[in-house]
């Protein structure tokens, strides 16, 4: 199944959360912080959103940092994805 986002939406998948601290301590699943870095899997076409022309600045395959509580989490074919607005994307990681 493929997901094709509409307008200024972007489909992303979280990067893995850190398993250990910098000091070498192993974290339990409850202690892991929700990652804010993700990979872009699909990008909508942009266009008119709320009366303004929106051009898409992200591309498939890029790593991004997004707002902590942004987006809608969906589960398809056993995989978890997040659909966010382009405005919820804070930075592109190069």
Secondary structure as GFF3:
##gff-version 3
##sequence-region A 1 94
A	DSSP	beta_strand	9	14	.	.	.	ID=ss1
A	DSSP	beta_strand	37	43	.	.	.	ID=ss2
A	DSSP	beta_strand	47	49	.	.	.	ID=ss3
A	DSSP	beta_strand	52	54	.	.	.	ID=ss4
A	DSSP	beta_strand	63	66	.	.	.	ID=ss5
A	DSSP	beta_strand	72	76	.	.	.	ID=ss6
A	DSSP	beta_strand	79	85	.	.	.	ID=ss7
A	DSSP	three_ten_helix	86	88	.	.	.	ID=ss8
A	DSSP	beta_strand	89	93	.	.	.	ID=ss9
###
